[in-house]
Amino acid sequence: MTNEQKIVVGISGASGAIYAKRLLDNLARTSNPIAIVMSDHARQIWEEELEGLKIENYDRPVFGIRDFNVPFVSGSNAWDACVVIPCSMGMLGRIAHGYSDDAIARTADVQLKERKKLILVPRETPYNLVHIENMRLLTLAGAVILPATPSFYSKPKTLEEAVDTVIARVLDHLGMENCLRQRWQEAASSPTTA
Ligand SMILES: Cc1cc2nc3c(=O)[nH]c(=O)nc-3n(C[C@H](O)[C@H](O)[C@H](O)COP(=O)(O)O)c2cc1C
């Protein structure tokens, strides 16, 4: 897998703007073409949760959810991957049922129909049956449901380290090398010298 794939980062209005931030921090270190699409609710929550941090600081194009003047909303110009992070249950439902009336839902729809990569990082708890059924449908349609569920066996000491256990899995699914967290049994399985 080349590291030069073109990636759309969709940010919707679930809590957990830090997940989007950490993904963008990592992608910013690469030369991959990145575009950011942000819903109105996402912008509100970003400002609330990441006080003072401007999305524009990333020096990557930022589009609003009503902006359809972007290439990746058309199957004729689909990008390689789209990650919706965090993914609200509202957005998840709109994608699951083909409501392509905003730029994130339409981009996700294009990824599915063109058999391109779509990674959704939902953040909600608990789930109701509607959420679960929508995730089932999206899995059947080809999306990867990668919940914002940190792991703890690497003993994260900061919020960022905990968040990075999720971001590492997102990067894994994008096929991008990363060493954001120790892999289970990695040290133990390394060859030992006599
Ligand atoms: C402070 C706050 C936190 C929220 N957290 C979540 C959440 O964690 N998960 C979720 O699915 N919706 C959450 N919501 C609700 C979404 O913001 C709402 O459903 C919104 O319509 C989603 O819009 P979007 O999908 O266009 O971004 C939250 C709303 C607010 C105001």
The ligand as a Tripos MOL2 file, in Angstrom:
@<TRIPOS>MOLECULE
LIG
   31    33     1     0     0
SMALL
NO_CHARGES

@<TRIPOS>ATOM
      1 C1        -22.0020   18.6400   23.5460 C.3       1 LIG1
      2 C2        -22.5780   17.6580   22.5840 C.ar      1 LIG1
      3 C3        -22.0490   16.4010   22.5330 C.ar      1 LIG1
      4 C4        -22.5560   15.4400   21.6450 C.ar      1 LIG1
      5 N1        -21.9930   14.2190   21.6350 N.ar      1 LIG1
      6 C5        -22.4600   13.2940   20.7820 C.ar      1 LIG1
      7 C6        -21.8460   12.0190   20.7290 C.ar      1 LIG1
      8 O1        -20.8990   11.7110   21.4290 O.2       1 LIG1
      9 N2        -22.3210   11.1300   19.8170 N.ar      1 LIG1
     10 C7        -23.3560   11.4300   18.9680 C.ar      1 LIG1
     11 O2        -23.7240   10.5740   18.1580 O.2       1 LIG1
     12 N3        -23.9690   12.6360   19.0010 N.ar      1 LIG1
     13 C8        -23.5410   13.5780   19.8730 C.ar      1 LIG1
     14 N4        -24.1300   14.8200   19.9160 N.ar      1 LIG1
     15 C9        -25.2690   15.0980   19.0560 C.3       1 LIG1
     16 C10       -24.8520   15.5540   17.6500 C.3       1 LIG1
     17 O3        -24.0740   16.7410   17.7350 O.3       1 LIG1
     18 C11       -26.1200   15.8180   16.8280 C.3       1 LIG1
     19 O4        -26.8250   14.6110   16.5990 O.3       1 LIG1
     20 C12       -25.8330   16.5140   15.5280 C.3       1 LIG1
     21 O5        -27.0460   16.6810   14.8090 O.3       1 LIG1
     22 C13       -24.8690   15.7470   14.6600 C.3       1 LIG1
     23 O6        -24.7110   16.4620   13.4670 O.3       1 LIG1
     24 P1        -23.6550   16.0710   12.3490 P.3       1 LIG1
     25 O7        -23.7420   14.5960   12.2230 O.co2     1 LIG1
     26 O8        -24.1140   16.7950   11.1340 O.co2     1 LIG1
     27 O9        -22.3450   16.5540   12.8070 O.co2     1 LIG1
     28 C14       -23.6440   15.7750   20.7940 C.ar      1 LIG1
     29 C15       -24.1600   17.0730   20.8400 C.ar      1 LIG1
     30 C16       -23.6390   18.0030   21.7170 C.ar      1 LIG1
     31 C17       -24.2130   19.3940   21.7310 C.3       1 LIG1
@<TRIPOS>BOND
     1     1     2 1
     2     2     3 ar
     3     2    30 ar
     4     3     4 ar
     5     4     5 ar
     6     4    28 ar
     7     5     6 ar
     8     6     7 ar
     9     6    13 1
    10     7     8 2
    11     7     9 ar
    12     9    10 ar
    13    10    11 2
    14    10    12 ar
    15    12    13 ar
    16    13    14 ar
    17    14    15 1
    18    14    28 ar
    19    15    16 1
    20    16    17 1
    21    16    18 1
    22    18    19 1
    23    18    20 1
    24    20    21 1
    25    20    22 1
    26    22    23 1
    27    23    24 1
    28    24    25 2
    29    24    26 1
    30    24    27 1
    31    28    29 ar
    32    29    30 ar
    33    30    31 1
@<TRIPOS>SUBSTRUCTURE
     1 LIG1         1 GROUP 0 **** ****
